[in-house]
Amino acid sequence: MRYAEKLIHVVILLARIGAGLAFAILMGAVLIQVVGRLTGYSPVWTEELTRYALLFMVALGAGLAFRTGDLVNVDVISETLPGQLPRFLRLFAAFCTAGLALYLLPHAWKYVSIGKMQTAPALGIRMDFVHFTVWLMLAGLALFGAVRVFGMLFGIDDGKPEALKED
């Protein structure tokens, strides 16, 4: 179990660093675009880079948001139910999230492979690097959904997102 916890912490750290780096690139590209508009020369590639950075930021942050409870979660009713029903609903939701993400992963990979034949108009990069964000987001949701399911089944975790645990 110790090895699995360390691995999860490494994945969390890498996702945080990646999302932060994507956000920094997004801010830099927007800054270049704004300054460029003020000076009369706005590079065309900044808009494209901003979109791609936003895609990577969301892809890397979706699993983290699921883990912390920052994704949309309607728990007003489910958490007020009696007994073990809230725990069961959290387990069911995590299982469905992980299952759906796992089911969609091979289909997302087909989408990624289509991008090998395309290039971005302004930056000239292959679009499979950009399309990879869809697969990456699903992988993150599958991983953190599965972690929550296993944690709940083995009694390590109660399944509440971190935001709810603080209450």
N, C-alpha and C positions, 0 to 999 in steps of 0.2 A: 504494500500500500504506500509505503514511503516513496518508492520510485515513481509511482503514478502521480502522487501529489507534487513532487518536484517537476515532473514533466508538464503537468498542468500549469504550474507557476511559471515555467519557462515560456509556455505558449501564451499565457496571459501577458507576460512581460514583452514578448515579441509583438503581440497584437497592439499593445499600448504604444510601443515605440513606433511601429508602422503607422498607426492612426495619427500619432503626433507628427511624424515626418510628413505624412500626406497633408495634414492641416497646415504645416509650415510651408510646404510647397504651394498649397492653395493660396495662402496669404501673400507669399512672395509674387506669385503670378498676378494676383489682383492688384498688388501695389505697383508692379511694373505697368499694368494696364492703365491704372488711374494716372500715374505720373506721365505715361505716354500720351494720354488724352490731353493732359494739361500742356505738354510740350509740342503737341501737334503730330507726334509719331507714336502710334499705338501698335505694337507688333501683333499680327494676326494670330500667332501661335498661343498667346496668353489665354484666350478664351477656351481653346481646346485643352490646354494643360490644366486649367481650372476645373473643367468638367471631369477630366480623368483623375485628378487628385481627389475630387469629391467622391467619385466612385470608389477609389481605394480606401478613403477614410470611412465610408459607410460599410464597405465589405469587411474591413478589419474591426470595426466597432460594433457590428451587429451581434456577434457572439458575446462580446464583452457586455453589451447592453442587456442581452438575455440573462447573463449571469448575475448582473447587479440589479435587475428588475427595472431598468430604465426603458425597456420597450413597453409598448402599450399593453396594459394588463388590466383586465376588468375583474378585480378581486373584491369589490365592494360587497357583493352578494356571497361569493364563495367563501370568503373568510369569516362570515358571520354564521355559517351553517354549523350545526351541532356535531360534536364528536370528531370522528376521523374523516368525515366527508371533505373538509377543506384539504387535508393531506392527500386524499385520494384524487381530488380534482387537480391538485398541483402535479402529482405523479402522472396522471393521465395527460395533462397539457404538455408536460416535458417529453413524455413518450411520443405523443403525436408530433411535436415540433421536431424531435430528433428523427423520427421515422419518415416524415415528409421530406425533410432535408436530405436524408440518405437516399430516398427514392429519386429525388430530383438531381442528385450529383452526376450520374452518368449522362443524363440529358443535358445538363449544363456543360459537361465536357464536350459534347457534340457542338454546342454553341461556341465554345472556345475554339474548337478546331476549324470552324468556318472562318474565323478571323485570320487564319494564316494566309488566306488569299486576298486580304484587304489591307490597305494602309490608311493611316489617318491623313487627311488632306493637308493640314498645316504642319504638323510635326513629322510626318513621314514614318511613324513607327507602325509596326505590324499590329493589327487590331486584336490579335489573339491575346496580347498582353493586357489590353483593356477589357476584353471579354472575360478574362480570367477572374475579374472581380466578382462576377456572378457565382462562379464555382467556389471562390474563396469565402464569400458570404454564407453560402449553403454549408460549406465544410465547418465554418465556425459555429453556426447554429446547431449542426448535427453533433459536433464535439461537446459543446457546453450543455446541450439538451441531454446527451447521453451521460455526461458527468453528473448532472442533477438526478437522472433516473437511478444510476448506480449508487449514488450517495444516499438516496432515499431508500432504496431496497436493502442496502447493507447497514442502515442506521447511522451513517456518518453525518447525514444532512437531513434537515426537516423539509427541504424543498422550497423554503421561503427564499425569495431573492434577497440580496444583501440589504436593499433599501427597507424591506419589511422587518428584517431581523433587528434593526436599530430601534424600532418602535417599542 
